[in-house]
């Protein structure tokens, strides 16, 4: 990545272990040399660079989600089960709480079907994540992308926006 020296240093400053290696220069200088073997996980750096440098917008609007739900798009609601019970859900969504997303997307298809009563999404399936207001769904999107799912989006308006327009489906 040419021209990203400052960005690389910023990422290194966040990920590098503290108190190791040697620094030359005035106090607070960023000219530090890390100890050999102290490098942060390369995959983490690549994920950070990808998320910082991508220009693709992975969010969908209410109208886009409404249209996508008429197709073969898989909709995963990452709110907690109690939230679904209390507030309702978007019709046709699969509830996989955010804390279960990594494990769920790594399951074998039989276990996924048994756990969630739905077929497991394939890496090339179109998936839209949602939550209450778009924060957790963005985290789920990032997790899915890091696991190799390439056609993923999230509904940034979340359930709060959905219930302004639509009748609710109670669990």
Phi and psi restraints in degrees (value plus and minus 20) as a CYANA .aco file:
   2 UNK   PHI     -89.9   -49.9
   2 UNK   PSI     126.4   166.4
   3 UNK   PHI      56.7    96.7
   3 UNK   PSI      -7.0    33.0
   4 UNK   PHI    -133.2   -93.2
   4 UNK   PSI       2.0    42.0
   5 UNK   PHI     -75.1   -35.1
   5 UNK   PSI     -66.9   -26.9
   6 UNK   PHI     -83.5   -43.5
   6 UNK   PSI     -59.9   -19.9
   7 UNK   PHI     -85.9   -45.9
   7 UNK   PSI     -63.1   -23.1
   8 UNK   PHI     -80.2   -40.2
   8 UNK   PSI     -63.1   -23.1
   9 UNK   PHI     -83.7   -43.7
   9 UNK   PSI     -59.3   -19.3
  10 UNK   PHI     -84.2   -44.2
  10 UNK   PSI     -63.3   -23.3
  11 UNK   PHI     -84.8   -44.8
  11 UNK   PSI     -63.5   -23.5
  12 UNK   PHI     -80.3   -40.3
  12 UNK   PSI     -60.7   -20.7
  13 UNK   PHI     -81.7   -41.7
  13 UNK   PSI     -53.7   -13.7
  14 UNK   PHI     -97.8   -57.8
  14 UNK   PSI     -61.2   -21.2
  15 UNK   PHI    -113.8   -73.8
  15 UNK   PSI     -42.1    -2.1
  16 UNK   PHI     -88.3   -48.3
  16 UNK   PSI     122.7   162.7
  17 UNK   PHI     -83.7   -43.7
  17 UNK   PSI     122.4   162.4
  18 UNK   PHI    -103.2   -63.2
  18 UNK   PSI     128.9   168.9
  19 UNK   PHI      54.6    94.6
  19 UNK   PSI      -2.8    37.2
  20 UNK   PHI    -144.2  -104.2
  20 UNK   PSI     133.5   173.5
  21 UNK   PHI      65.6   105.6
  21 UNK   PSI    -185.9  -145.9
  22 UNK   PHI    -152.8  -112.8
  22 UNK   PSI     129.0   169.0
  23 UNK   PHI    -139.5   -99.5
  23 UNK   PSI     118.8   158.8
  24 UNK   PHI    -140.5  -100.5
  24 UNK   PSI     115.8   155.8
  25 UNK   PHI     100.0   140.0
  25 UNK   PSI    -199.5  -159.5
  26 UNK   PHI     -83.3   -43.3
  26 UNK   PSI     140.2   180.2
  27 UNK   PHI     -77.0   -37.0
  27 UNK   PSI     118.9   158.9
  28 UNK   PHI      62.3   102.3
  28 UNK   PSI     -18.1    21.9
  29 UNK   PHI     -86.6   -46.6
  29 UNK   PSI     126.4   166.4
  30 UNK   PHI    -111.0   -71.0
  30 UNK   PSI     -14.0    26.0
  31 UNK   PHI    -107.6   -67.6
  31 UNK   PSI      49.3    89.3
  32 UNK   PHI    -128.4   -88.4
  32 UNK   PSI     125.8   165.8
  33 UNK   PHI    -130.7   -90.7
  33 UNK   PSI      95.5   135.5
  34 UNK   PHI     -89.9   -49.9
  34 UNK   PSI     132.5   172.5
  35 UNK   PHI     -85.2   -45.2
  35 UNK   PSI     123.4   163.4
  36 UNK   PHI     -75.4   -35.4
  36 UNK   PSI     117.1   157.1
  37 UNK   PHI      63.7   103.7
  37 UNK   PSI     -18.7    21.3
  38 UNK   PHI    -118.2   -78.2
  38 UNK   PSI     -11.3    28.7
  39 UNK   PHI     -84.5   -44.5
  39 UNK   PSI     123.3   163.3
  40 UNK   PHI     -88.5   -48.5
  40 UNK   PSI     144.1   184.1
  41 UNK   PHI     -76.1   -36.1
  41 UNK   PSI     102.3   142.3
  42 UNK   PHI     -81.1   -41.1
  42 UNK   PSI     -56.6   -16.6
  43 UNK   PHI     -82.7   -42.7
  43 UNK   PSI     -58.7   -18.7
  44 UNK   PHI     -81.5   -41.5
  44 UNK   PSI     -63.1   -23.1
  45 UNK   PHI     -83.6   -43.6
  45 UNK   PSI     -63.5   -23.5
  46 UNK   PHI     -82.5   -42.5
  46 UNK   PSI     -60.4   -20.4
  47 UNK   PHI     -83.9   -43.9
  47 UNK   PSI     -62.4   -22.4
  48 UNK   PHI     -83.2   -43.2
  48 UNK   PSI     -66.9   -26.9
  49 UNK   PHI     -81.0   -41.0
  49 UNK   PSI     -61.2   -21.2
  50 UNK   PHI     -82.1   -42.1
  50 UNK   PSI     -67.2   -27.2
  51 UNK   PHI     -87.7   -47.7
  51 UNK   PSI     -51.0   -11.0
  52 UNK   PHI    -101.3   -61.3
  52 UNK   PSI     -48.0    -8.0
  53 UNK   PHI    -121.3   -81.3
  53 UNK   PSI     -32.4     7.6
  54 UNK   PHI     -91.9   -51.9
  54 UNK   PSI     121.9   161.9
  55 UNK   PHI    -123.4   -83.4
  55 UNK   PSI     -25.1    14.9
  56 UNK   PHI     -89.5   -49.5
  56 UNK   PSI     118.6   158.6
  57 UNK   PHI    -119.5   -79.5
  57 UNK   PSI      97.4   137.4
  58 UNK   PHI    -118.4   -78.4
  58 UNK   PSI      -5.8    34.2
  59 UNK   PHI    -119.5   -79.5
  59 UNK   PSI     132.9   172.9
  60 UNK   PHI    -141.7  -101.7
  60 UNK   PSI     131.6   171.6
  61 UNK   PHI    -107.7   -67.7
  61 UNK   PSI     154.3   194.3
  62 UNK   PHI     -76.4   -36.4
  62 UNK   PSI     -69.9   -29.9
  63 UNK   PHI     -82.6   -42.6
  63 UNK   PSI     -61.7   -21.7
  64 UNK   PHI     -83.1   -43.1
  64 UNK   PSI     -63.8   -23.8
  65 UNK   PHI     -82.8   -42.8
  65 UNK   PSI     -63.6   -23.6
  66 UNK   PHI     -76.0   -36.0
  66 UNK   PSI     -64.5   -24.5
  67 UNK   PHI     -88.6   -48.6
  67 UNK   PSI     -60.8   -20.8
  68 UNK   PHI     -84.2   -44.2
  68 UNK   PSI     -53.4   -13.4
  69 UNK   PHI     -87.8   -47.8
  69 UNK   PSI     -35.5     4.5
  70 UNK   PHI    -102.3   -62.3
  70 UNK   PSI     -32.6     7.4
  71 UNK   PHI    -122.6   -82.6
  71 UNK   PSI    -179.7  -139.7
  72 UNK   PHI    -107.1   -67.1
  72 UNK   PSI      -5.6    34.4
  73 UNK   PHI     -84.4   -44.4
  73 UNK   PSI     117.9   157.9
  74 UNK   PHI    -115.1   -75.1
  74 UNK   PSI     107.2   147.2
  75 UNK   PHI    -130.6   -90.6
  75 UNK   PSI     100.0   140.0
  76 UNK   PHI    -134.5   -94.5
  76 UNK   PSI     100.9   140.9
  77 UNK   PHI    -114.9   -74.9
  77 UNK   PSI      98.9   138.9
  78 UNK   PHI    -117.6   -77.6
  78 UNK   PSI      -4.2    35.8
  79 UNK   PHI     -93.3   -53.3
  79 UNK   PSI     143.6   183.6
  80 UNK   PHI     -90.7   -50.7
  80 UNK   PSI     135.6   175.6
  81 UNK   PHI     -78.5   -38.5
  81 UNK   PSI     -58.1   -18.1
  82 UNK   PHI     -84.2   -44.2
  82 UNK   PSI     -52.4   -12.4
  83 UNK   PHI     -87.5   -47.5
  83 UNK   PSI     -59.5   -19.5
  84 UNK   PHI     -82.9   -42.9
  84 UNK   PSI     -66.0   -26.0
  85 UNK   PHI     -83.2   -43.2
  85 UNK   PSI     -58.0   -18.0
  86 UNK   PHI    -100.8   -60.8
  86 UNK   PSI     -61.7   -21.7
  87 UNK   PHI    -126.4   -86.4
  87 UNK   PSI     -39.2     0.8
  88 UNK   PHI      80.4   120.4
  88 UNK   PSI    -193.9  -153.9
  89 UNK   PHI    -167.2  -127.2
  89 UNK   PSI     145.4   185.4
  90 UNK   PHI     -98.0   -58.0
  90 UNK   PSI     107.9   147.9
  91 UNK   PHI     -73.7   -33.7
  91 UNK   PSI     115.7   155.7
  92 UNK   PHI      65.7   105.7
  92 UNK   PSI     -20.5    19.5
  93 UNK   PHI    -101.6   -61.6
  93 UNK   PSI     133.5   173.5
  94 UNK   PHI    -121.2   -81.2
  94 UNK   PSI     109.0   149.0
  95 UNK   PHI    -111.2   -71.2
  95 UNK   PSI      92.7   132.7
  96 UNK   PHI    -149.1  -109.1
  96 UNK   PSI      79.8   119.8
  97 UNK   PHI     -73.7   -33.7
  97 UNK   PSI     126.6   166.6
  98 UNK   PHI     -70.0   -30.0
  98 UNK   PSI     -60.0   -20.0
  99 UNK   PHI     -84.2   -44.2
  99 UNK   PSI     -34.5     5.5
 100 UNK   PHI    -124.5   -84.5
 100 UNK   PSI     -25.3    14.7
 101 UNK   PHI     -80.3   -40.3
 101 UNK   PSI     -67.0   -27.0
 102 UNK   PHI     -78.7   -38.7
 102 UNK   PSI     -71.9   -31.9
 103 UNK   PHI     -82.0   -42.0
 103 UNK   PSI     -63.3   -23.3
 104 UNK   PHI     -82.5   -42.5
 104 UNK   PSI     -63.1   -23.1
 105 UNK   PHI     -95.8   -55.8
 105 UNK   PSI     -27.9    12.1
 106 UNK   PHI    -123.5   -83.5
 106 UNK   PSI     -25.7    14.3
 107 UNK   PHI     -85.6   -45.6
 107 UNK   PSI     138.6   178.6
 108 UNK   PHI     -97.7   -57.7
 108 UNK   PSI     133.9   173.9
 109 UNK   PHI     -76.6   -36.6
 109 UNK   PSI     -55.0   -15.0
 110 UNK   PHI     -86.6   -46.6
 110 UNK   PSI     -64.5   -24.5
 111 UNK   PHI     -85.3   -45.3
 111 UNK   PSI     -59.2   -19.2
 112 UNK   PHI     -80.6   -40.6
 112 UNK   PSI     -67.2   -27.2
 113 UNK   PHI     -81.5   -41.5
 113 UNK   PSI     -61.3   -21.3
 114 UNK   PHI     -85.8   -45.8
 114 UNK   PSI     -61.5   -21.5
 115 UNK   PHI     -93.4   -53.4
 115 UNK   PSI     -61.8   -21.8
 116 UNK   PHI    -135.7   -95.7
 116 UNK   PSI     -18.2    21.8
 117 UNK   PHI      38.4    78.4
 117 UNK   PSI       8.6    48.6
 118 UNK   PHI    -162.8  -122.8
 118 UNK   PSI     137.4   177.4
 119 UNK   PHI     -89.0   -49.0
 119 UNK   PSI     124.6   164.6
 120 UNK   PHI     -90.3   -50.3
 120 UNK   PSI     116.0   156.0
 121 UNK   PHI     -87.6   -47.6
 121 UNK   PSI     122.0   162.0
 122 UNK   PHI    -106.3   -66.3
 122 UNK   PSI     142.0   182.0
 123 UNK   PHI     -80.2   -40.2
 123 UNK   PSI     -44.6    -4.6
 124 UNK   PHI    -119.9   -79.9
 124 UNK   PSI     -19.7    20.3
 125 UNK   PHI     -89.5   -49.5
 125 UNK   PSI     131.0   171.0
 126 UNK   PHI    -103.6   -63.6
 126 UNK   PSI     100.8   140.8
 127 UNK   PHI    -143.1  -103.1
 127 UNK   PSI     115.2   155.2
 128 UNK   PHI    -140.0  -100.0
 128 UNK   PSI     106.4   146.4
 129 UNK   PHI    -117.2   -77.2
 129 UNK   PSI     126.6   166.6
 130 UNK   PHI    -161.8  -121.8
 130 UNK   PSI     143.5   183.5
 131 UNK   PHI    -169.2  -129.2
 131 UNK   PSI    -169.4  -129.4
 132 UNK   PHI     -99.2   -59.2
 132 UNK   PSI     -63.0   -23.0
 133 UNK   PHI    -159.7  -119.7
 133 UNK   PSI      -9.1    30.9
 134 UNK   PHI      81.0   121.0
 134 UNK   PSI     -29.4    10.6
 135 UNK   PHI     -97.8   -57.8
 135 UNK   PSI     -73.7   -33.7
 136 UNK   PHI     -87.0   -47.0
 136 UNK   PSI     -54.2   -14.2
 137 UNK   PHI     -85.8   -45.8
 137 UNK   PSI     -53.6   -13.6
 138 UNK   PHI     -87.0   -47.0
 138 UNK   PSI     -59.7   -19.7
 139 UNK   PHI     -83.5   -43.5
 139 UNK   PSI     -61.9   -21.9
 140 UNK   PHI     -83.2   -43.2
 140 UNK   PSI     -60.0   -20.0
 141 UNK   PHI     -79.2   -39.2
 141 UNK   PSI     -67.7   -27.7
 142 UNK   PHI     -81.8   -41.8
 142 UNK   PSI     -60.2   -20.2
 143 UNK   PHI     -82.7   -42.7
 143 UNK   PSI     -68.5   -28.5
 144 UNK   PHI     -80.6   -40.6
 144 UNK   PSI     -61.8   -21.8
 145 UNK   PHI     -83.4   -43.4
 145 UNK   PSI     -60.1   -20.1
 146 UNK   PHI     -87.3   -47.3
 146 UNK   PSI     -41.9    -1.9
 147 UNK   PHI    -111.7   -71.7
 147 UNK   PSI     -16.7    23.3
 148 UNK   PHI      79.0   119.0
 148 UNK   PSI     -14.7    25.3
 149 UNK   PHI     -99.7   -59.7
 149 UNK   PSI     104.1   144.1
 150 UNK   PHI    -124.5   -84.5
 150 UNK   PSI     -39.4     0.6
 151 UNK   PHI    -130.1   -90.1
 151 UNK   PSI      44.0    84.0
 152 UNK   PHI    -139.5   -99.5
 152 UNK   PSI     125.7   165.7
 153 UNK   PHI    -163.0  -123.0
 153 UNK   PSI     152.1   192.1
 154 UNK   PHI    -157.8  -117.8
 154 UNK   PSI     130.5   170.5
 155 UNK   PHI    -110.1   -70.1
 155 UNK   PSI      78.2   118.2
 156 UNK   PHI     -84.2   -44.2
 156 UNK   PSI     -50.8   -10.8
 157 UNK   PHI     -92.0   -52.0
 157 UNK   PSI     -44.7    -4.7
 158 UNK   PHI      43.5    83.5
 158 UNK   PSI    -191.4  -151.4
 159 UNK   PHI     -82.7   -42.7
 159 UNK   PSI     -50.8   -10.8
 160 UNK   PHI     -78.3   -38.3
 160 UNK   PSI     -64.7   -24.7
 161 UNK   PHI     -91.8   -51.8
 161 UNK   PSI     -61.5   -21.5
 162 UNK   PHI     -75.9   -35.9
 162 UNK   PSI     -65.3   -25.3
 163 UNK   PHI     -91.2   -51.2
 163 UNK   PSI     -31.4     8.6
 164 UNK   PHI     -92.4   -52.4
 164 UNK   PSI     -45.8    -5.8
 165 UNK   PHI    -128.9   -88.9
 165 UNK   PSI     -47.5    -7.5
 166 UNK   PHI    -144.9  -104.9
 166 UNK   PSI     131.0   171.0
 167 UNK   PHI     -89.1   -49.1
 167 UNK   PSI     130.2   170.2
 168 UNK   PHI    -115.7   -75.7
 168 UNK   PSI     129.8   169.8
 169 UNK   PHI    -123.7   -83.7
 169 UNK   PSI      95.3   135.3
 170 UNK   PHI    -104.1   -64.1
 170 UNK   PSI     125.3   165.3
